[in-house]
Amino acid sequence: MTLYTERLILRPFVHTDAADLLEYLQTPTVHCFVSMKLRDMEAAQAAIQKRASEEFYCALALKEGGKVIGEIFGAPEASDPEQGEQDTFSPCWMLNPAYQGKGYMYEAAKAYYDYLFTSCDIRRIYTYTEVNNLPCQALCQKLGMRLEGEFREFVSFVRDEQGKPIYENTLQYAILRREWSQ
């Protein structure tokens, strides 16, 4: 899949993206991406291979210059396991901190959501975000998503100095295809 926006190309990752990926994953800024931390170029190359093999994994590349500044990814899920119909999707995204606050993630997510709803027949999109991740919450709201709930001490991505898990409160936002088209 390749999608075009005003300033971005959402496309599969390629081996030449490794340095850009390493740039924003050497020090992930959000706890939920700590497990994706990359230490060196070898790890970045391995991460690129994995990303390139995933159908719904997109590099966010600037149209001008081609630099990869982030990514958006996810996979269809079955809302009814007995029927097997995969009509629900939970995307995740991350953006190089040097490019935050410029509308790039909104531009990318809007195109990605539009693709999921119109080309993949997705019925419902939902996403999780930590309570303290205010930019992500603002993005969800700008995309027209509604807050569905807060999960208290839902998950732990990091540990304290004693090695104990730090549990985070997590919000869930969602939007239906019929809401998106309005």
C-alpha contacts under 8 A as a table, 3 or more apart, distances in Angstrom:
res1	aa1	res2	aa2	distance
1	M	10	L	7.88
1	M	11	R	6.20
1	M	12	P	6.99
1	M	55	E	7.53
1	M	56	F	7.55
1	M	58	C	7.98
2	T	9	I	6.94
2	T	10	L	5.45
2	T	11	R	4.48
2	T	12	P	7.14
3	L	9	I	5.77
3	L	10	L	4.91
3	L	11	R	6.56
3	L	111	A	7.06
3	L	112	Y	7.65
4	Y	7	R	7.86
4	Y	8	L	5.99
4	Y	9	I	4.70
4	Y	10	L	6.28
4	Y	111	A	7.71
5	T	8	L	5.14
5	T	9	I	6.35
5	T	107	E	6.77
5	T	108	A	7.16
5	T	111	A	6.91
6	E	107	E	7.89
7	R	62	L	6.04
7	R	63	K	5.47
7	R	64	E	7.44
7	R	104	Y	7.80
8	L	60	L	6.38
8	L	61	A	5.53
8	L	62	L	4.64
8	L	63	K	4.94
8	L	104	Y	7.73
8	L	107	E	7.91
8	L	108	A	7.19
9	I	59	A	7.88
9	I	60	L	6.00
9	I	61	A	5.17
9	I	62	L	6.29
9	I	63	K	5.89
10	L	58	C	5.43
10	L	59	A	5.56
10	L	60	L	4.88
10	L	61	A	6.33
10	L	108	A	7.16
11	R	57	Y	7.99
11	R	58	C	4.96
11	R	59	A	5.35
11	R	60	L	6.87
11	R	61	A	7.54
12	P	51	R	7.71
12	P	52	A	5.76
12	P	57	Y	6.46
12	P	58	C	5.02
12	P	59	A	5.80
13	F	17	D	6.54
13	F	48	I	6.24
13	F	49	Q	7.97
13	F	51	R	6.34
13	F	52	A	5.00
13	F	57	Y	7.76
13	F	58	C	6.56
13	F	59	A	5.44
14	V	17	D	5.68
14	V	18	A	7.94
14	V	48	I	6.69
14	V	49	Q	7.80
14	V	52	A	6.55
15	H	18	A	6.02
15	H	45	Q	6.60
15	H	48	I	6.21
15	H	49	Q	7.29
16	T	19	A	7.34
17	D	20	D	5.46
17	D	21	L	6.20
17	D	48	I	7.29
17	D	67	K	7.82
17	D	68	V	6.55
18	A	21	L	5.09
18	A	22	L	6.08
18	A	41	M	6.78
18	A	44	A	5.17
18	A	45	Q	5.48
18	A	48	I	6.33
19	A	22	L	5.09
19	A	23	E	6.17
19	A	41	M	6.82
19	A	44	A	7.22
20	D	23	E	5.05
20	D	24	Y	6.91
20	D	67	K	6.86
20	D	68	V	5.64
20	D	69	I	6.91
21	L	24	Y	5.71
21	L	25	L	6.10
21	L	44	A	6.53
21	L	48	I	7.98
21	L	68	V	7.11
21	L	69	I	7.79
21	L	70	G	7.50
22	L	25	L	5.07
22	L	26	Q	5.58
22	L	38	L	6.17
22	L	39	R	7.78
22	L	40	D	7.04
22	L	41	M	6.76
22	L	44	A	5.65
23	E	26	Q	5.98
23	E	96	N	7.57
24	Y	27	T	6.47
24	Y	28	P	6.60
24	Y	69	I	7.79
24	Y	70	G	7.63
24	Y	95	L	7.39
24	Y	96	N	4.90
24	Y	97	P	7.15
25	L	28	P	5.15
25	L	36	M	6.90
25	L	37	K	5.14
25	L	38	L	5.54
26	Q	37	K	5.54
26	Q	38	L	5.00
26	Q	39	R	5.99
26	Q	40	D	7.86
27	T	34	V	7.92
27	T	37	K	6.46
27	T	38	L	7.87
28	P	31	H	7.26
28	P	33	F	5.96
28	P	34	V	5.76
28	P	36	M	7.77
28	P	37	K	6.27
29	T	33	F	7.65
29	T	34	V	7.99
29	T	97	P	7.77
30	V	33	F	5.78
30	V	34	V	7.00
30	V	133	N	7.76
31	H	34	V	5.27
31	H	157	F	5.75
31	H	158	V	6.65
32	C	35	S	7.26
32	C	157	F	5.69
33	F	36	M	5.31
33	F	37	K	6.99
33	F	157	F	8.00
34	V	37	K	5.35
34	V	157	F	6.88
34	V	158	V	7.54
35	S	157	F	7.55
38	L	41	M	7.99
38	L	43	A	5.83
38	L	44	A	6.20
39	R	43	A	6.41
39	R	44	A	7.86
40	D	43	A	5.43
40	D	44	A	6.37
41	M	44	A	4.83
41	M	45	Q	6.13
42	E	45	Q	5.18
42	E	46	A	6.41
43	A	46	A	5.12
43	A	47	A	6.14
44	A	47	A	4.97
44	A	48	I	6.11
45	Q	48	I	5.05
45	Q	49	Q	6.42
46	A	49	Q	5.21
46	A	50	K	6.49
47	A	50	K	5.18
47	A	51	R	6.17
48	I	51	R	5.08
48	I	52	A	5.95
49	Q	52	A	5.16
49	Q	53	S	6.50
50	K	53	S	5.44
50	K	54	E	6.95
51	R	54	E	5.46
51	R	57	Y	6.06
52	A	55	E	7.83
52	A	57	Y	7.20
54	E	57	Y	5.48
56	F	73	F	5.55
56	F	74	G	5.91
56	F	75	A	6.27
57	Y	71	E	7.30
57	Y	72	I	6.11
57	Y	73	F	4.31
57	Y	74	G	6.65
58	C	71	E	5.55
58	C	72	I	5.40
58	C	73	F	6.10
59	A	68	V	6.24
59	A	69	I	7.74
59	A	70	G	6.12
59	A	71	E	4.59
59	A	72	I	6.80
60	L	68	V	5.42
60	L	69	I	5.75
60	L	70	G	5.06
60	L	71	E	5.17
60	L	72	I	7.38
60	L	108	A	7.22
61	A	66	G	5.20
61	A	67	K	5.24
61	A	68	V	4.14
61	A	69	I	6.02
61	A	70	G	7.45
62	L	65	G	6.20
62	L	66	G	4.84
62	L	67	K	5.42
62	L	68	V	6.43
62	L	69	I	7.19
63	K	66	G	5.55
64	E	67	K	7.91
68	V	71	E	8.00
69	I	95	L	5.91
69	I	96	N	5.25
69	I	99	Y	6.88
70	G	93	W	7.47
70	G	94	M	5.48
70	G	95	L	4.13
70	G	96	N	5.59
71	E	93	W	5.58
71	E	94	M	5.60
71	E	95	L	6.56
72	I	91	P	6.75
72	I	92	C	5.68
72	I	93	W	4.23
72	I	94	M	6.66
72	I	108	A	7.92
72	I	109	A	7.50
73	F	91	P	5.39
73	F	92	C	5.44
73	F	93	W	6.37
74	G	89	F	6.85
74	G	90	S	5.79
74	G	91	P	4.43
74	G	92	C	6.16
75	A	89	F	6.03
75	A	90	S	6.80
75	A	91	P	7.27
76	P	86	Q	5.44
76	P	87	D	6.53
76	P	88	T	5.66
76	P	89	F	4.70
76	P	90	S	7.35
76	P	122	I	7.96
77	E	85	E	7.94
77	E	86	Q	4.82
77	E	87	D	6.43
77	E	88	T	5.12
77	E	89	F	5.82
77	E	90	S	7.95
78	A	81	P	5.55
78	A	83	Q	7.96
78	A	84	G	5.52
78	A	85	E	5.27
78	A	86	Q	4.03
78	A	87	D	6.13
78	A	88	T	6.33
79	S	84	G	7.70
79	S	85	E	6.82
79	S	86	Q	6.46
79	S	87	D	6.44
79	S	88	T	6.14
80	D	83	Q	5.47
80	D	84	G	6.05
80	D	85	E	6.45
80	D	86	Q	7.98
81	P	84	G	4.97
81	P	85	E	7.41
86	Q	122	I	7.57
87	D	121	D	6.70
87	D	122	I	4.49
87	D	123	R	5.13
87	D	124	R	6.62
88	T	122	I	5.72
88	T	123	R	5.86
88	T	124	R	4.80
88	T	125	I	5.79
88	T	126	Y	7.83
89	F	122	I	6.93
89	F	124	R	6.39
89	F	125	I	4.81
89	F	126	Y	6.46
90	S	125	I	5.63
90	S	126	Y	4.97
90	S	127	T	5.28
91	P	125	I	7.51
91	P	126	Y	7.21
91	P	127	T	6.13
92	C	127	T	6.97
93	W	105	M	7.99
95	L	99	Y	6.84
95	L	100	Q	6.57
95	L	105	M	7.03
96	N	99	Y	5.61
96	N	100	Q	6.75
97	P	100	Q	5.18
99	Y	102	K	6.41
99	Y	104	Y	7.41
100	Q	103	G	7.33
100	Q	104	Y	7.27
100	Q	105	M	7.74
101	G	104	Y	7.73
103	G	106	Y	5.36
103	G	107	E	6.21
104	Y	107	E	5.10
104	Y	108	A	6.17
105	M	108	A	5.04
105	M	109	A	5.88
105	M	139	L	7.90
106	Y	109	A	5.16
106	Y	110	K	5.86
106	Y	139	L	6.40
106	Y	142	K	7.76
106	Y	143	L	7.37
107	E	110	K	5.37
107	E	111	A	6.43
108	A	111	A	5.32
108	A	112	Y	6.12
109	A	112	Y	4.92
109	A	113	Y	5.89
109	A	143	L	7.91
110	K	113	Y	5.23
110	K	114	D	6.04
110	K	143	L	6.75
111	A	114	D	5.07
111	A	115	Y	6.15
112	Y	115	Y	5.09
112	Y	116	L	6.24
113	Y	116	L	5.03
113	Y	117	F	6.10
113	Y	125	I	7.95
114	D	117	F	5.26
114	D	118	T	5.92
114	D	119	S	7.95
115	Y	118	T	5.32
115	Y	119	S	5.28
115	Y	120	C	6.84
116	L	119	S	5.69
116	L	120	C	4.88
116	L	121	D	6.53
116	L	122	I	5.63
117	F	120	C	5.98
117	F	121	D	5.34
117	F	122	I	4.92
117	F	123	R	6.76
117	F	177	R	5.82
118	T	121	D	5.90
118	T	122	I	7.62
122	I	125	I	7.42
122	I	177	R	7.01
123	R	176	L	5.79
123	R	177	R	5.15
123	R	178	R	7.99
124	R	174	A	7.12
124	R	175	I	5.90
124	R	176	L	4.44
124	R	177	R	6.05
125	I	174	A	5.53
125	I	175	I	5.47
125	I	176	L	6.40
126	Y	172	Q	6.83
126	Y	173	Y	5.49
126	Y	174	A	4.01
126	Y	175	I	6.45
127	T	172	Q	5.67
127	T	173	Y	5.39
127	T	174	A	6.37
128	Y	170	T	6.44
128	Y	171	L	5.56
128	Y	172	Q	4.58
128	Y	173	Y	6.45
129	T	133	N	6.52
129	T	136	C	6.67
129	T	137	Q	6.98
129	T	170	T	5.55
129	T	171	L	5.30
129	T	172	Q	6.58
130	E	133	N	5.33
130	E	168	E	6.65
130	E	169	N	6.00
130	E	170	T	4.43
130	E	171	L	6.06
131	V	134	L	7.19
131	V	168	E	7.59
131	V	169	N	5.69
131	V	170	T	5.47
131	V	171	L	6.11
133	N	136	C	5.60
133	N	137	Q	6.52
134	L	137	Q	5.02
134	L	138	A	6.14
135	P	138	A	5.08
135	P	139	L	6.20
136	C	139	L	5.00
136	C	140	C	6.23
137	Q	140	C	5.13
137	Q	141	Q	6.30
138	A	141	Q	5.13
138	A	142	K	6.10
139	L	142	K	4.99
139	L	143	L	6.16
140	C	143	L	5.12
140	C	144	G	6.58
140	C	145	M	5.32
140	C	146	R	7.62
140	C	173	Y	6.73
141	Q	144	G	5.08
141	Q	145	M	5.17
141	Q	146	R	6.59
142	K	145	M	7.33
144	G	175	I	6.97
144	G	179	E	7.98
144	G	180	W	7.22
145	M	173	Y	5.72
145	M	174	A	5.00
145	M	175	I	4.83
146	R	173	Y	5.29
146	R	174	A	5.51
146	R	175	I	6.46
147	L	171	L	7.22
147	L	172	Q	6.02
147	L	173	Y	4.44
147	L	174	A	6.71
148	E	171	L	7.57
148	E	172	Q	5.52
148	E	173	Y	5.46
148	E	174	A	6.72
149	G	171	L	5.79
149	G	172	Q	5.50
149	G	173	Y	7.44
150	E	169	N	6.85
150	E	170	T	5.63
150	E	171	L	4.44
150	E	172	Q	6.40
151	F	154	F	5.31
151	F	169	N	5.62
151	F	170	T	5.11
151	F	171	L	6.23
151	F	172	Q	7.94
152	R	168	E	7.05
152	R	169	N	4.55
152	R	170	T	6.62
153	E	156	S	7.80
153	E	167	Y	4.71
153	E	168	E	4.80
153	E	169	N	4.75
153	E	170	T	7.42
154	F	167	Y	6.38
154	F	168	E	5.91
154	F	169	N	5.63
154	F	170	T	6.13
155	V	167	Y	5.27
155	V	168	E	5.69
155	V	169	N	7.42
155	V	170	T	7.70
156	S	159	R	7.59
156	S	165	P	5.74
156	S	166	I	5.42
156	S	167	Y	4.40
156	S	168	E	6.04
157	F	165	P	7.46
157	F	166	I	7.22
157	F	167	Y	7.56
158	V	165	P	6.07
158	V	166	I	5.86
159	R	162	Q	7.59
159	R	163	G	5.15
159	R	164	K	5.16
159	R	165	P	4.33
159	R	166	I	5.29
160	D	163	G	5.22
160	D	164	K	5.47
160	D	165	P	6.44
160	D	166	I	6.37
161	E	164	K	7.48
175	I	179	E	6.34
175	I	180	W	6.77
176	L	179	E	5.15
176	L	180	W	6.26
177	R	180	W	4.98
177	R	181	S	6.29
178	R	181	S	5.34
178	R	182	Q	6.64
179	E	182	Q	5.32
